[in-house]
Amino acid sequence: MIELSNENGGIFMESLIIKTKKETKILKQTSFKAEEEFENLVFKTPELLEDIFLIKRQVRGGNKPGIPDIIGVDEDGNICIIEMKNVTVDSDVIPQVLSYAIWAEKNPDSIKSLWLECEDKPEDLEIDWDEAEIRIIIIAPKILNSTLEYVSKIDYTVDLFEVRQYLDNDNQFYVLSKLEAENSKKVKPVRGRQEYDEEEYKKLYNHNSVNDFLRYIKEIENIIKNNNWQLETNYKKKYCSFKYGLTNIFGIHWVGSKTFSFRFKIAKDDAEKFGVKMTKYSKTKPVAFYYIEPGKTKTEDFTEIIKFVYNKILG
């Protein structure tokens, strides 16, 4: 069992209890053997950071202090600086990740070069390198809550994730949690954190298309409600996703200023079973795209696909 110090100097211990019809198992939390093993897990398990395309790990070169563990780009076109620690993290990590973020902000061409070198990058992701925001992501087995106080003072988007490992013979289980500060009037809004609504979308996209985009979201929400699916609507700059916990089940994504589409992470063979014609299929993710024609595309035609991807996540 891994032992983690809390803010009061005590010991934080955790067990994972798995209860099935046949048995109950109690799994002890197991530490990662080395930071490299921890990095390999994140880099080779895209489900942990599913909205981010990971470009490069251990980026070297350039006039920057230290080496970012991983650099990526998210689905909103933000440059992601990912720092991983195989120890309990506190506010001491902030100066380190800030130096990486400042370097990335001043050198977008260096990130662009890494992006262009990737052979399997998402074909549908367009990035405005001159306007790209910086997003900092810190991942560790345990992050002290006091770190949030420092994060709120930073003029970058910062996400804090805890990843804990449990082993059961050859089976591996991981618990992913995101630390977020409670709502506070003292917390100032920072870049990249604005809430997207009709007004914000109409600053970016065709006004009539925004009306249609929001209408399709409401229709999907009605389908979700009628089926008692536990999904949360999550509005982002370039898409609206429907999430189960921290996992995006599917979404409606902007393709241009007037066009948007359904996107489902689903195997091509599975997608073809439902009789709904795909616009295109990307093997990189893999993702099925269904362009939406307002007035013609019917949300109810996608009910069975939503049910399939939802049940697949729930196991």
PECORQUI-V500408 format. One record per pair of residues at least 24 apart in sequence whose C-alpha atoms are under 10 Angstrom apart, sorted by the first residue. I is the first residue (numbers start at 1). J is the second residue. D is the distance in whole Angstrom. If there is no record, write none. Layout:
# PECORQUI-V500408
I/J/D ; I/J/D
This chain:
# PECORQUI-V500408
1/27/9 ; 1/28/5 ; 1/29/5 ; 1/30/5 ; 1/31/7 ; 1/165/10 ; 1/166/9 ; 2/28/8 ; 2/29/6 ; 2/30/6 ; 2/31/6 ; 2/32/9 ; 2/141/9 ; 2/164/9 ; 2/165/9 ; 3/29/9 ; 3/30/9 ; 3/31/9 ; 3/88/10 ; 3/142/10 ; 4/87/8 ; 4/88/7 ; 4/89/10 ; 4/141/8 ; 4/142/7 ; 4/143/9 ; 4/144/10 ; 5/87/10 ; 5/88/7 ; 5/89/10 ; 5/142/9 ; 5/143/10 ; 5/144/9 ; 6/88/9 ; 6/142/9 ; 6/143/9 ; 6/144/7 ; 6/145/9 ; 6/146/10 ; 7/90/9 ; 7/143/10 ; 7/144/7 ; 7/145/8 ; 7/146/8 ; 12/142/9 ; 14/164/9 ; 14/166/10 ; 15/166/8 ; 16/164/10 ; 16/165/9 ; 16/166/7 ; 16/167/10 ; 16/173/9 ; 16/174/10 ; 16/175/9 ; 25/168/9 ; 26/166/10 ; 26/168/9 ; 27/165/10 ; 27/166/6 ; 27/167/7 ; 27/168/7 ; 27/173/9 ; 28/165/9 ; 28/166/6 ; 28/167/8 ; 28/168/9 ; 29/141/10 ; 29/164/7 ; 29/165/6 ; 29/166/5 ; 29/167/8 ; 29/173/10 ; 29/174/9 ; 29/175/10 ; 30/141/10 ; 30/164/8 ; 30/165/6 ; 30/166/5 ; 30/167/7 ; 31/86/8 ; 31/87/9 ; 31/141/8 ; 31/164/8 ; 31/165/7 ; 31/166/8 ; 31/167/10 ; 32/86/7 ; 32/87/9 ; 32/141/9 ; 32/164/9 ; 32/165/7 ; 32/166/10 ; 33/86/9 ; 34/85/10 ; 34/86/7 ; 34/87/10 ; 35/69/10 ; 35/84/8 ; 35/85/7 ; 35/86/5 ; 35/87/9 ; 35/140/10 ; 36/69/10 ; 36/84/9 ; 36/85/10 ; 36/86/9 ; 37/86/9 ; 38/84/8 ; 38/85/8 ; 38/86/7 ; 38/139/9 ; 38/140/9 ; 38/141/9 ; 38/163/9 ; 38/165/10 ; 39/69/8 ; 39/70/8 ; 39/82/10 ; 39/83/9 ; 39/84/7 ; 39/85/9 ; 39/86/9 ; 39/139/10 ; 41/163/10 ; 42/70/9 ; 42/84/9 ; 42/139/9 ; 42/163/9 ; 43/70/8 ; 46/285/9 ; 47/246/10 ; 47/247/8 ; 47/248/9 ; 48/161/10 ; 48/163/9 ; 48/174/9 ; 48/175/10 ; 48/176/7 ; 48/177/10 ; 48/246/9 ; 48/247/8 ; 49/74/9 ; 49/137/10 ; 49/161/10 ; 49/176/10 ; 49/246/9 ; 49/247/9 ; 50/74/9 ; 50/75/9 ; 50/246/9 ; 50/247/8 ; 50/248/8 ; 50/285/9 ; 51/75/6 ; 51/76/9 ; 51/247/9 ; 51/248/8 ; 52/76/9 ; 52/77/9 ; 52/78/9 ; 52/79/9 ; 52/80/8 ; 53/77/10 ; 53/79/10 ; 53/80/9 ; 53/115/10 ; 53/120/10 ; 53/121/7 ; 53/122/8 ; 53/125/10 ; 53/285/9 ; 54/80/9 ; 54/81/10 ; 54/82/9 ; 54/115/9 ; 54/118/10 ; 54/121/9 ; 55/80/10 ; 55/111/9 ; 55/112/10 ; 55/114/7 ; 55/115/6 ; 55/116/10 ; 55/117/9 ; 55/118/7 ; 55/120/10 ; 55/121/8 ; 56/111/9 ; 56/114/7 ; 56/115/9 ; 56/117/10 ; 56/118/9 ; 57/82/9 ; 58/83/10 ; 59/111/10 ; 59/114/9 ; 61/110/10 ; 62/103/9 ; 62/107/9 ; 62/110/8 ; 63/103/8 ; 63/107/10 ; 64/99/8 ; 64/100/7 ; 64/102/9 ; 64/103/6 ; 64/104/9 ; 64/107/10 ; 65/96/9 ; 65/99/7 ; 65/100/7 ; 65/103/9 ; 66/96/8 ; 66/97/10 ; 66/99/8 ; 66/100/8 ; 67/96/10 ; 67/97/10 ; 67/99/10 ; 67/100/8 ; 68/96/9 ; 68/97/8 ; 68/99/9 ; 68/100/6 ; 68/101/9 ; 68/104/10 ; 69/100/10 ; 70/137/10 ; 71/100/10 ; 71/104/9 ; 71/111/8 ; 71/114/9 ; 71/115/10 ; 71/136/10 ; 71/137/10 ; 72/111/9 ; 72/114/10 ; 72/115/9 ; 72/135/9 ; 73/111/9 ; 73/115/9 ; 73/121/10 ; 73/125/9 ; 73/127/9 ; 73/132/9 ; 73/133/10 ; 73/134/9 ; 73/135/9 ; 74/125/9 ; 74/127/10 ; 74/135/9 ; 75/122/10 ; 75/124/9 ; 75/125/7 ; 75/126/9 ; 75/127/9 ; 75/236/9 ; 75/237/9 ; 75/238/7 ; 75/239/8 ; 75/253/9 ; 76/125/8 ; 76/126/9 ; 76/127/8 ; 76/132/9 ; 76/133/9 ; 76/192/10 ; 76/236/7 ; 76/237/6 ; 76/238/6 ; 76/239/8 ; 77/125/7 ; 77/126/7 ; 77/127/5 ; 77/128/7 ; 77/129/8 ; 77/131/9 ; 77/132/6 ; 77/133/8 ; 77/134/9 ; 77/237/9 ; 77/238/9 ; 78/127/8 ; 78/128/9 ; 78/129/9 ; 78/131/9 ; 78/132/5 ; 78/133/5 ; 78/134/6 ; 78/135/6 ; 78/136/10 ; 78/157/10 ; 78/192/9 ; 79/104/8 ; 79/105/9 ; 79/108/9 ; 79/111/8 ; 79/112/10 ; 79/127/9 ; 79/129/9 ; 79/132/6 ; 79/133/6 ; 79/134/5 ; 79/135/6 ; 79/136/8 ; 80/104/9 ; 80/111/10 ; 80/132/10 ; 80/133/9 ; 80/134/6 ; 80/135/5 ; 80/136/6 ; 80/137/7 ; 80/157/10 ; 80/158/10 ; 81/134/7 ; 81/135/6 ; 81/136/5 ; 81/137/6 ; 81/138/8 ; 81/158/10 ; 82/135/8 ; 82/136/6 ; 82/137/5 ; 82/138/6 ; 82/139/8 ; 82/158/10 ; 82/159/9 ; 83/136/8 ; 83/137/6 ; 83/138/5 ; 83/139/6 ; 83/140/9 ; 83/160/10 ; 84/137/8 ; 84/138/6 ; 84/139/5 ; 84/140/6 ; 84/141/9 ; 84/161/10 ; 85/138/8 ; 85/139/6 ; 85/140/5 ; 85/141/8 ; 85/142/9 ; 85/143/10 ; 86/139/8 ; 86/140/6 ; 86/141/6 ; 86/142/9 ; 86/163/10 ; 87/139/10 ; 87/140/6 ; 87/141/7 ; 87/142/7 ; 87/143/9 ; 88/139/10 ; 88/140/7 ; 88/141/6 ; 88/142/5 ; 88/143/6 ; 88/144/7 ; 88/162/10 ; 89/138/9 ; 89/139/9 ; 89/140/7 ; 89/141/8 ; 89/142/6 ; 89/143/5 ; 89/144/6 ; 89/145/9 ; 89/146/10 ; 89/147/8 ; 89/160/10 ; 89/162/10 ; 90/142/9 ; 90/143/6 ; 90/144/5 ; 90/145/8 ; 90/146/7 ; 90/147/5 ; 90/148/9 ; 90/150/10 ; 91/143/9 ; 91/144/8 ; 91/145/9 ; 91/146/7 ; 91/147/5 ; 91/148/8 ; 91/149/8 ; 91/150/7 ; 91/151/8 ; 92/147/8 ; 92/150/10 ; 93/138/9 ; 93/147/9 ; 94/136/10 ; 94/138/9 ; 94/147/8 ; 94/150/8 ; 94/151/8 ; 94/154/9 ; 94/158/10 ; 97/136/7 ; 97/137/9 ; 97/138/8 ; 97/158/10 ; 98/136/8 ; 98/154/9 ; 98/155/10 ; 98/156/9 ; 100/134/10 ; 100/136/9 ; 101/133/10 ; 101/134/6 ; 101/135/8 ; 101/136/7 ; 101/156/8 ; 102/134/9 ; 102/156/10 ; 104/133/10 ; 104/134/7 ; 104/135/10 ; 105/129/10 ; 105/130/9 ; 105/131/10 ; 105/132/8 ; 105/133/8 ; 105/134/7 ; 108/132/8 ; 108/133/10 ; 108/134/10 ; 119/284/10 ; 120/283/9 ; 120/284/6 ; 120/285/9 ; 121/284/7 ; 121/285/9 ; 122/282/8 ; 122/283/9 ; 122/284/6 ; 122/285/7 ; 122/286/10 ; 122/287/10 ; 123/282/8 ; 123/283/10 ; 123/284/8 ; 123/285/10 ; 124/255/8 ; 124/282/9 ; 124/289/10 ; 125/238/10 ; 125/255/9 ; 126/255/9 ; 126/256/10 ; 132/192/10 ; 133/157/9 ; 133/191/8 ; 133/192/7 ; 134/158/9 ; 134/191/9 ; 134/192/8 ; 135/159/8 ; 135/191/9 ; 135/192/8 ; 136/160/9 ; 137/161/7 ; 138/162/8 ; 139/163/7 ; 139/176/10 ; 139/177/10 ; 139/178/9 ; 140/164/8 ; 141/165/8 ; 141/175/9 ; 141/176/9 ; 141/177/10 ; 142/177/10 ; 143/178/10 ; 143/179/8 ; 144/179/9 ; 145/179/8 ; 145/180/9 ; 145/181/8 ; 146/181/10 ; 147/179/10 ; 147/181/10 ; 148/179/8 ; 148/180/7 ; 148/181/6 ; 148/182/10 ; 149/181/8 ; 149/187/9 ; 151/180/10 ; 151/181/9 ; 151/187/10 ; 152/181/8 ; 152/184/10 ; 152/186/9 ; 152/187/6 ; 152/188/7 ; 152/189/9 ; 152/190/8 ; 153/186/10 ; 153/187/8 ; 153/188/8 ; 153/189/10 ; 153/190/9 ; 154/188/9 ; 154/189/10 ; 154/190/8 ; 154/191/10 ; 155/188/9 ; 155/189/8 ; 155/190/5 ; 155/191/6 ; 155/192/9 ; 156/189/10 ; 156/190/6 ; 156/191/6 ; 156/192/7 ; 156/193/9 ; 157/189/10 ; 157/190/7 ; 157/191/6 ; 157/192/6 ; 157/193/6 ; 158/190/10 ; 158/192/10 ; 158/193/9 ; 176/245/10 ; 176/246/8 ; 177/245/9 ; 177/246/8 ; 178/245/10 ; 178/246/8 ; 192/236/10 ; 192/237/9 ; 193/236/9 ; 193/237/10 ; 194/236/9 ; 194/237/9 ; 195/234/10 ; 195/235/7 ; 195/236/8 ; 195/237/9 ; 196/234/9 ; 196/235/6 ; 196/236/6 ; 196/237/6 ; 196/238/10 ; 196/239/10 ; 196/240/9 ; 197/235/7 ; 197/236/9 ; 197/237/9 ; 200/237/9 ; 201/235/10 ; 201/236/9 ; 201/237/8 ; 201/238/9 ; 201/257/10 ; 202/257/10 ; 204/237/9 ; 204/238/9 ; 204/256/10 ; 204/257/7 ; 205/238/10 ; 205/254/9 ; 205/256/8 ; 205/257/5 ; 205/258/6 ; 205/259/9 ; 206/256/9 ; 206/257/6 ; 206/258/5 ; 206/259/9 ; 207/257/9 ; 207/258/9 ; 208/258/8 ; 209/254/10 ; 209/257/8 ; 209/258/5 ; 209/259/7 ; 209/260/8 ; 209/294/9 ; 210/254/10 ; 210/257/9 ; 210/258/8 ; 210/259/9 ; 210/260/10 ; 212/258/10 ; 212/259/10 ; 212/260/9 ; 212/292/10 ; 212/293/9 ; 212/294/6 ; 212/295/9 ; 213/239/10 ; 213/240/9 ; 213/252/8 ; 213/253/9 ; 213/254/9 ; 213/258/9 ; 213/259/9 ; 213/260/7 ; 213/261/9 ; 213/292/9 ; 213/294/9 ; 214/240/9 ; 214/252/10 ; 215/294/9 ; 216/252/9 ; 216/262/10 ; 216/292/9 ; 216/294/9 ; 216/297/9 ; 216/298/9 ; 216/299/7 ; 217/241/9 ; 217/242/9 ; 217/251/9 ; 217/252/8 ; 217/299/9 ; 219/298/9 ; 219/299/7 ; 219/300/9 ; 220/251/10 ; 220/252/10 ; 220/299/7 ; 220/300/8 ; 220/302/9 ; 220/303/9 ; 220/306/10 ; 222/299/10 ; 223/299/8 ; 223/300/8 ; 223/302/10 ; 223/303/7 ; 223/306/9 ; 224/303/9 ; 224/306/9 ; 224/307/9 ; 227/303/9 ; 227/307/9 ; 229/306/10 ; 229/307/9 ; 229/310/8 ; 229/311/10 ; 230/310/9 ; 231/310/9 ; 239/263/10 ; 243/310/10 ; 244/310/8 ; 244/313/8 ; 244/314/9 ; 247/313/9 ; 248/310/10 ; 248/313/10 ; 249/306/8 ; 249/307/10 ; 249/309/7 ; 249/310/6 ; 249/311/10 ; 249/312/9 ; 249/313/8 ; 250/287/10 ; 250/305/10 ; 250/306/8 ; 250/309/8 ; 250/310/9 ; 252/289/10 ; 252/290/9 ; 252/291/9 ; 252/292/9 ; 253/289/9 ; 253/290/10 ; 253/291/9 ; 253/292/10 ; 254/291/10 ; 255/291/9 ; 259/291/8 ; 259/292/7 ; 259/293/8 ; 259/294/9 ; 260/289/10 ; 260/290/9 ; 260/291/6 ; 260/292/6 ; 260/293/8 ; 260/294/10 ; 261/288/10 ; 261/289/6 ; 261/290/5 ; 261/291/4 ; 261/292/5 ; 261/293/9 ; 262/287/10 ; 262/288/8 ; 262/289/6 ; 262/290/5 ; 262/291/6 ; 262/292/7 ; 262/299/10 ; 262/302/9 ; 263/287/6 ; 263/288/6 ; 263/289/5 ; 263/290/7 ; 263/291/9 ; 264/288/5 ; 264/289/7 ; 264/290/9 ; 264/305/8 ; 264/306/8 ; 264/309/8 ; 265/289/9 ; 265/309/8 ; 266/305/9 ; 266/308/9 ; 266/309/7 ; 266/312/10 ; 270/305/9 ; 270/308/9 ; 270/309/10 ; 271/305/7 ; 271/308/10 ; 271/309/10 ; 273/305/9 ; 274/301/9 ; 274/302/8 ; 274/303/10 ; 274/304/7 ; 274/305/7 ; 274/308/10 ; 275/301/9 ; 275/302/10 ; 275/305/10 ; 276/301/7 ; 276/302/8 ; 276/305/9
